[in-house]
Amino acid sequence: MTAPEFSRVVDRRHLPAAPLRLAAEEAERKALAGRFGLVSIGRLEAEVSLEADGEAVDAQGTFSADIVQACAVTGDDLPVTIAEPISLRFVPEAVVEEEEVELEEEDLDEIPYYGTAFDLGEAIAQSLALAIDPYATGPDAERVRREKGLAGEAASGPFAALAALKDSKT
C-alpha cells in the first residue's frame, strides 16, 4: 500500500487545544490531482477542531479547495471552488465477527484508526474526492450537446422515437 499523498498524522493522546490548520503543498496537490483525475488542484486547506471522546476523536471544521477539472461534455478545463463543512469521527478499529454488518446513519462518517494515531490529511483528501462533481459542465456544454445531437432527456429519452413518429405524420 502506498503512503497517502496528503498525510497529516495526529496522535489522539496529544490533541491540540487550538484548531489545526492544514494546507497541501504543491507536490501533494499534484499527486492528489492525479489520484482524483483532475487537471490540477491549486489550493487545498482545512481548519479542524479535534475533541477526544474516550478513545474516539471528533473532528469538526471546514475545508476548501480550488480545483480544475475537465468539463464532462467538452473536456475543457473547468475551474471550481469547493468549500465544505467537515464532521468526522475517528474510532479505534473494531474486530467484526459478523458476516453482515448493518450501519446506522451516525456510523457512516466514522473512520477507523489503528494504534493511537489517525491520518487527518487523508480524511480531508477523501472528503475532497466526495465533494467533486463528476459531471460538472462548463459554459459551452449546451452548445456542444446540440451540435452532437445530445440535446437532453426530451430529445433522447424513451419517448423520443414516439415524438419523431408523431412529427413525421403531421
N, C-alpha and C positions, 0 to 999 in steps of 0.2 A: 504494500500500500504506500502510495506517495504522500509526502507531507502536504498539508493544506497550503494553498497559495497565500492566504491571509491569516496566519496563525497568531493568536494572542492568547496564550495560556494563562489562566487565572487559578491560583490555589485557593480553595474555599476556606482554608484556615487563616488566610491573610487578606481578607476582603478590604478594599479601600473604603474610607468613610465618604469621600467625595465621589461624584460620578466619574467614571472612566471615559476618556476621550480617545477614540481610536481613529486613525487615518491610514489608509492603504498607501504604500509607497508606489512609485511608478512601475517597478518590476512586478509587484504584487498585482497591481491593476491590469497590467498587460497579460499576466498569466490567468487572472480571473476572466478577462475578456475572451481569451481563447477557450477556456473551460465552458463558458456560457454561450459561445457562438456570437459574440458581439464584435462590432468593428473596433470599439475602444471603450474604456472607462476613464474618464477624465478626472473623476473625483469619487471617493468612497469614504464617508466619515460616519461616525456614530458617537453618541453620548449616552451612556448606560449607567444606571444606578444598580448596585448589587446589594441584596439583603439576604442574610442567612436565615433559613427556616429549618432548624435542625441540621441534617446533613444535606438538605436541598438548598439551592440558591435561586432566588427570584431575581430576574433581570428585567428592568423597565427602562424605557427610553425611546430614542428615535435614531434612525439612520437616514442618510441622504446620499444620493449619487447622481452624477452627470454621466450618462452613457450615450453611445452612438450605436444604433442597431440598424440592420437592413430593413427597409420597408418590406412588408410581407407580399406586396403586389409588384412593386417596381424594382426592388433590390437597391434603391437609392439609400444613401446614408440618411438616417433619421435621428437627430439629436433629441434626447428625452431626459428630463429631470425627474428623479424619483425621491420622494420624501415619505417615510412610513414610520408609524409607531412600532416599537418592539415590546413584546411581553412574552418572555420565555421563562422556563423553569428547568434548571439543571438538577437532575436527580441521580443518586448512585445507581449503578447498573443493578437491575434485579434479575435473579435467576427465574426464568419462565419454565415451569414444569408442565403447563397445559399445552396441548397441541394447538388450540384455537383460543385467542385472547380477544375479548370484547373491550374496545376502547370507548371511554366516555369522552364527551366534548372537552372537559378540563384536562384530559390526558394528552391531547393532540399536540400541544406545544411543550411537552416535556422532552428534554434531551438527556439521555443517559451519559454519565461520565464514569471513568474508571479511576480508582485510587482516590486522590484528594484534589485533582485538578480537572478543569474543563477548558475547552477552546472557545472563547467568546468570539474571536475573529472569524472562525469557521461558521459559527452560528449566524453572524452578521452576513457573511458571504451567501449562505443558504437563504437567508431572508431576502437578500437582493435578488437571487435567482427566482424566488417565488413572486417577487413584485414586478418582474419584467413581463410585459405584454407580448406574447409570442406572435400575435397577429397585428401588431401596430402598423398603421399605414400612414403614408405621407400625403402631402398636398396634391400630388399628381396621380394618386391611386385610382380615383374615379375615372379620370380621363383614360388611363391605360386599360382599365376594365372595359370601358365602352369600346375602345379600339380593338381589343382582343375578343370581343363578344362575350364578356363576362359581366353583363350589366347588373347582376344581382339575382336574388331569390325569385322574383317575379318572372324574370326572363329565362331562368334556367331551372326553376323548381319543377315539382311534379305536375303542375298544371300548364306548363309552358307549351307542351305539344298540343293540348286541347285548345289553348288560346290561338295557336297557329292555325289549327283546323278551322276554327270559327272565323278567323280573319280571312282565310282563303275562300270561304263560301260567300262572303259578302262582297 
